[in-house]
Amino acid sequence: MSQDESSCSLTRGQQRWLEHLRVYEAQGCSLKHCALDHHLSVQAAYAAKGELKRRGAWPAPPSSSAPLTWSLCR
């Protein structure tokens, strides 16, 4: 199932989180930092990301043993 197909079965809240995650990724910042900057719950952001991954709406991280690094939003 493609991202577009899977996003059709998402709730309105899940679609909003998906949009937030796309913005965060485009900004190149960590989920925690961007959630805090936008006055969103960090715990809810990680929970939403996990649910989106489970549904196949968010891509899995690259299969690499090297940790991912992110730049700050600011």
Order of alpha helices (4+ residues) and beta strands (2+ residues): alpha-alpha-alpha-alpha
